[in-house]
Amino acid sequence: MIIYIIISIFIVIVIGFSIFVFLVKLKIEKLENKIKKLFNNRTNLIPSIYDATKNDFTRHHDIFSEILKYRKIEFSQNDYNENFNVILNTETKIHNELNFIFKIMNKHQKLLKKWKIIYLRELIIEKSFEIWKLLKLYRVMIIKYNKLIDIKNYSILWLFIPIEKKENIV
């Protein structure tokens, strides 16, 4: 009788823990998709900046060549099955190129007076700030998730729950 109670308690613990880990994993995937969507929204503003600054830069194509290259890579990575760290690496490069373009734009007083440029810059900064906040939350969730997986791996639960760790982002 006591053995049945112990076995049933163990089964309840395994089922409860696996449901909890699965729900955390779903929250992380939902957050990843939200971050990907924000990245995509921010990157979709690049052609507008390209077009708005077309007549103001003498070496326009040289300034935008790298970011357009990364934009093409990002466009090919739009598949939701792509590794999140690969997407994050590409988006980091795009972010660095956007910073470079903003530094160049800040040196041209004529551009700082155009409302379209100011509006696009503020939109990109706003999207980048939202992404930063979500990435901060994502890092915390990944750390907690990986601790749960460590608990699973160092107990007998690893036999019953086939879930692996997620990679930490840099």
Order of alpha helices (4+ residues) and beta strands (2+ residues): alpha-alpha-alpha-alpha-alpha
